[in-house]
């Protein structure tokens, strides 16, 4: 009996030691796994580091650090969309982890989720000391995020503050000028333009922005002067010749307008708007020869240019191709059903074809419609350009954990 009791005591003691030693061993193993993952990460061995952190997260599903580092690894490989859910998971587990919310915002920004990025940065901005570097960085990021998402009214105050604190930064001032222009704050555009001139007296883009603003303010002469300055500053700037040509076309200075459209095509032979307006200028100058292939090429590049279809309909009609002429005029009508000029052209077509009822109906539409006002240079340039925004560097990268 005594021996049985001794054995029981020994077994109990052994079990107690096992229980006491288990947590210590698990902690040691966890720390070893963590160090292996960190070492691989620091050595740039991203696949190995990711595998180590995934293994760690499976054993410790409540550990926010593993998800934060997995997100960081994806971001460092420019897999920003993949980084976002990992950062979100880490935030859900530990909302107070330093740098994590900023990393999420940066990945959202670089993944193109700009509105979400702006909101994320805005929540962070509230926690920053006034006039600190972090406040400036976040202010700039918010401005760029709203700008990139097309929320120009929201972008302006942040970009104003960012440029005031970084007076030598030309790209940010251009972004501010674009935002002011698109939010119809035209005096703001001109104010920023004068600031830009102090940094770069030969900025074609700034001249164009000022010209667009003046055109929106109905100062066609001032706008034309600005575009002439832009051409002088950089004759290779995208859309600069087209912009000047369009202004001259609107002023009925068609010979010079045609020269500018040709200059734009020398820079970019596939500029659909320049092709269209060159053909239209030549037609108005009674030189229709060669206009048809220009218009056909323009429509092939961009089928949504109403004027190209109208002019092509006219040329097809003059060439004895009535079916094709009607097709083009009908396409123009579909693109702009409220344009008086389209219905007047259709009425003339039906009248020439002896279709009195159709002609009468189109003439009635012409009478009931107000002539569409001429589009401003800003609208035309936005149609002409594929991107229309200056390239901007994101001020910051994901932080190391």
CORMONOR-V462429 format. One record per residue. N is the residue number from 1. RES is the residue in one letter. SS is DSSP state (2 for helix, 1 for strand, 0 for the rest). NEAR is the number of other C-alpha atoms within 12 Angstrom. D_FIRST is the distance of its C-alpha to the first C-alpha in Angstrom with 2 decimals. Layout:
n	res	ss	near	d_first
N	RES	SS	NEAR	D_FIRST
N	RES	SS	NEAR	D_FIRST
This chain:
n	res	ss	near	d_first
1	X	0	7	0.00
2	X	2	8	3.77
3	X	2	9	5.36
4	X	2	10	5.15
5	X	2	11	6.40
6	X	2	12	8.74
7	X	2	13	9.98
8	X	2	14	10.74
9	X	2	14	12.58
10	X	2	14	14.40
11	X	2	14	15.48
12	X	2	14	16.70
13	X	2	14	18.61
14	X	2	14	20.13
15	X	2	14	21.27
16	X	2	13	22.76
17	X	2	14	24.68
18	X	2	14	25.98
19	X	2	14	27.19
20	X	2	13	28.83
21	X	2	14	30.48
22	X	2	14	31.94
23	X	2	13	34.75
24	X	2	14	35.78
25	X	2	14	36.05
26	X	2	16	37.98
27	X	2	15	40.36
28	X	2	14	40.99
29	X	2	17	41.72
30	X	2	24	44.01
31	X	2	18	45.89
32	X	2	17	46.34
33	X	2	28	47.74
34	X	2	29	50.04
35	X	2	19	51.32
36	X	2	23	52.04
37	X	2	32	54.01
38	X	2	30	55.92
39	X	2	19	56.76
40	X	2	22	58.18
41	X	2	29	60.14
42	X	2	20	61.61
43	X	0	13	62.66
44	X	0	17	64.49
45	X	0	19	62.21
46	X	2	26	62.38
47	X	2	19	60.94
48	X	2	22	57.89
49	X	2	31	57.48
50	X	2	36	57.83
51	X	2	25	55.22
52	X	2	31	52.80
53	X	2	39	53.46
54	X	2	29	53.11
55	X	2	22	49.75
56	X	2	30	48.75
57	X	2	27	50.04
58	X	2	17	48.03
59	X	2	18	44.77
60	X	0	22	46.02
61	X	0	17	48.39
62	X	0	18	48.81
63	X	0	26	50.06
64	X	2	31	53.81
65	X	2	36	54.42
66	X	2	39	53.94
67	X	2	41	56.56
68	X	2	42	58.90
69	X	2	45	58.85
70	X	2	44	59.29
71	X	2	43	62.34
72	X	2	45	63.60
73	X	2	41	63.34
74	X	2	30	65.38
75	X	2	34	67.94
76	X	2	29	68.35
77	X	0	22	69.23
78	X	0	21	71.68
79	X	0	23	69.66
80	X	2	30	70.25
81	X	2	26	69.80
82	X	2	25	66.40
83	X	2	35	65.46
84	X	2	39	66.23
85	X	2	26	63.35
86	X	2	36	60.87
87	X	2	40	62.22
88	X	2	32	62.14
89	X	2	29	58.47
90	X	2	33	57.70
91	X	2	30	59.75
92	X	2	20	57.93
93	X	2	21	54.62
94	X	0	21	56.06
95	X	0	20	59.56
96	X	0	15	59.69
97	X	0	25	59.25
98	X	0	19	62.18
99	X	0	28	64.97
100	X	2	39	63.48
101	X	2	39	66.07
102	X	2	42	68.88
103	X	2	42	67.60
104	X	2	46	67.52
105	X	2	44	71.07
106	X	2	46	72.31
107	X	2	43	70.83
108	X	2	39	72.39
109	X	2	40	75.67
110	X	2	35	75.64
111	X	0	25	74.58
112	X	0	22	77.66
113	X	0	23	75.90
114	X	2	29	78.21
115	X	2	30	78.11
116	X	2	27	74.31
117	X	2	34	74.52
118	X	2	39	77.06
119	X	2	29	74.88
120	X	2	31	71.85
121	X	2	39	73.90
122	X	2	29	75.40
123	X	2	19	72.02
124	X	2	31	71.22
125	X	2	28	74.60
126	X	0	15	73.82
127	X	0	16	71.05
128	X	0	18	73.22
129	X	0	14	75.06
130	X	0	14	78.83
131	X	0	16	80.92
132	X	0	14	77.89
133	X	2	18	77.86
134	X	2	23	75.17
135	X	2	25	77.38
136	X	2	30	80.32
137	X	2	33	78.28
138	X	2	40	77.01
139	X	2	41	80.50
140	X	2	41	81.94
141	X	2	44	79.30
142	X	2	44	79.88
143	X	2	43	83.63
144	X	2	50	83.35
145	X	2	43	80.92
146	X	2	35	83.29
147	X	2	40	86.23
148	X	2	38	84.66
149	X	0	24	83.77
150	X	0	25	87.35
151	X	0	25	86.63
152	X	2	30	89.49
153	X	2	27	89.94
154	X	2	28	86.30
155	X	2	37	86.60
156	X	2	39	89.65
157	X	2	28	88.24
158	X	2	37	85.29
159	X	2	42	87.54
160	X	2	36	90.06
161	X	2	26	87.42
162	X	2	34	86.08
163	X	2	31	89.56
164	X	2	22	90.46
165	X	2	21	87.54
166	X	0	20	88.20
167	X	0	19	92.01
168	X	0	18	92.28
169	X	0	25	90.35
170	X	2	32	92.98
171	X	2	31	90.71
172	X	2	40	89.26
173	X	2	47	92.79
174	X	2	44	93.83
175	X	2	43	90.89
176	X	2	49	92.00
177	X	2	46	95.58
178	X	2	45	94.51
179	X	2	40	92.42
180	X	2	36	95.34
181	X	2	40	97.67
182	X	2	30	95.52
183	X	0	25	94.89
184	X	0	24	98.68
185	X	0	27	98.57
186	X	2	29	101.62
187	X	2	22	102.50
188	X	2	30	98.96
189	X	2	37	99.67
190	X	2	35	102.82
191	X	2	24	101.14
192	X	2	37	98.39
193	X	2	38	101.06
194	X	2	24	102.80
195	X	2	29	99.50
196	X	2	32	98.94
197	X	2	23	102.41
198	X	2	18	101.44
199	X	2	21	98.61
200	X	0	21	100.48
201	X	0	20	104.19
202	X	0	23	104.40
203	X	0	32	101.68
204	X	2	32	102.96
205	X	2	41	100.01
206	X	2	43	100.69
207	X	2	42	104.38
208	X	2	47	103.49
209	X	2	52	101.19
210	X	2	45	103.95
211	X	2	43	106.39
212	X	2	48	104.19
213	X	2	40	103.89
214	X	2	33	107.65
215	X	2	37	108.28
216	X	2	31	105.98
217	X	0	23	108.05
218	X	0	20	111.16
219	X	0	21	112.45
220	X	2	27	113.38
221	X	2	21	115.55
222	X	2	25	112.77
223	X	2	35	110.26
224	X	2	37	112.63
225	X	2	24	113.13
226	X	2	35	109.38
227	X	2	41	108.97
228	X	2	31	111.84
229	X	2	29	110.01
230	X	2	33	106.84
231	X	2	32	108.78
232	X	2	22	110.21
233	X	2	23	106.81
234	X	0	23	105.14
235	X	0	29	107.12
236	X	0	21	104.00
237	X	0	31	101.88
238	X	0	35	100.77
239	X	0	45	102.99
240	X	2	47	105.25
241	X	2	47	108.38
242	X	2	49	107.51
243	X	2	51	107.09
244	X	2	51	110.46
245	X	2	42	112.03
246	X	2	47	110.79
247	X	2	45	112.20
248	X	2	31	115.53
249	X	2	36	115.48
250	X	2	28	115.09
251	X	0	20	118.06
252	X	0	18	120.05
253	X	0	21	120.42
254	X	2	28	119.78
255	X	2	26	121.12
256	X	2	26	118.83
257	X	2	35	115.95
258	X	2	37	116.31
259	X	2	27	116.20
260	X	2	35	112.90
261	X	2	41	111.37
262	X	2	34	112.45
263	X	2	29	110.88
264	X	2	35	107.57
265	X	2	30	107.75
266	X	2	21	108.38
267	X	2	21	105.02
268	X	0	24	103.30
269	X	0	21	105.20
270	X	0	28	102.82
271	X	0	36	103.38
272	X	2	38	104.07
273	X	2	45	105.60
274	X	2	49	107.92
275	X	2	45	109.04
276	X	2	47	109.81
277	X	2	47	111.73
278	X	2	45	113.63
279	X	2	42	114.81
280	X	2	41	115.67
281	X	2	39	117.61
282	X	2	31	119.61
283	X	2	28	120.37
284	X	2	22	121.62
285	X	0	20	123.75
286	X	0	15	125.28
287	X	0	18	123.59
288	X	0	24	121.41
289	X	0	20	121.51
290	X	0	21	118.09
291	X	2	31	116.36
292	X	2	32	115.02
293	X	2	21	112.71
294	X	2	36	111.43
295	X	2	42	110.51
296	X	2	31	109.02
297	X	2	26	106.81
298	X	2	34	105.81
299	X	2	30	104.78
300	X	2	20	102.82
301	X	2	21	100.84
302	X	0	25	100.54
303	X	0	23	101.68
304	X	0	24	101.37
305	X	0	35	104.48
306	X	2	34	106.92
307	X	2	37	110.00
308	X	2	43	109.51
309	X	2	41	109.68
310	X	2	45	112.72
311	X	2	43	114.64
312	X	2	42	113.71
313	X	2	36	114.93
314	X	2	37	118.23
315	X	2	35	118.64
316	X	2	28	117.76
317	X	2	27	120.31
318	X	2	21	122.98
319	X	0	16	122.23
320	X	0	16	122.80
321	X	0	18	119.15
322	X	2	22	118.88
323	X	2	19	115.66
324	X	2	24	113.78
325	X	2	31	115.45
326	X	2	33	114.32
327	X	2	22	110.78
328	X	2	36	110.54
329	X	2	40	112.03
330	X	2	27	109.64
331	X	2	28	106.69
332	X	2	34	108.09
333	X	2	31	108.41
334	X	2	20	104.78
335	X	2	20	103.68
336	X	0	23	105.76
337	X	0	24	107.05
338	X	0	23	108.41
339	X	0	29	110.59
340	X	2	26	114.24
341	X	2	31	115.33
342	X	2	38	113.38
343	X	2	37	115.00
344	X	2	33	118.41
345	X	2	35	118.00
346	X	2	41	116.92
347	X	2	31	119.92
348	X	2	29	122.27
349	X	2	37	120.72
350	X	2	27	121.16
351	X	2	19	124.66
352	X	2	18	125.65
353	X	0	20	124.17
354	X	0	13	126.23
355	X	0	16	123.22
356	X	2	17	124.74
357	X	2	15	122.07
358	X	2	22	119.21
359	X	2	23	121.31
360	X	2	21	122.08
361	X	2	20	118.40
362	X	2	32	117.46
363	X	2	25	120.34
364	X	2	18	119.16
365	X	2	25	115.67
366	X	2	26	117.28
367	X	2	18	119.14
368	X	2	16	116.10
369	X	0	20	113.96
370	X	0	18	114.13
371	X	0	19	114.36
372	X	0	16	110.99
373	X	0	12	111.10
374	X	0	20	110.88
375	X	0	20	107.38
376	X	0	28	106.65
377	X	2	40	105.91
378	X	2	37	102.29
379	X	2	22	101.81
380	X	2	30	103.62
381	X	2	33	101.65
382	X	2	24	98.37
383	X	2	24	99.54
384	X	2	33	100.61
385	X	0	26	97.57
386	X	0	17	94.39
387	X	0	13	92.10
388	X	0	26	94.14
389	X	0	26	91.47
390	X	0	26	91.24
391	X	0	15	88.17
392	X	0	23	85.84
393	X	0	19	83.00
394	X	0	24	79.81
395	X	0	26	79.18
396	X	0	23	75.55
397	X	0	26	72.77
398	X	0	34	69.10
399	X	0	23	67.18
400	X	0	22	64.41
401	X	0	23	60.95
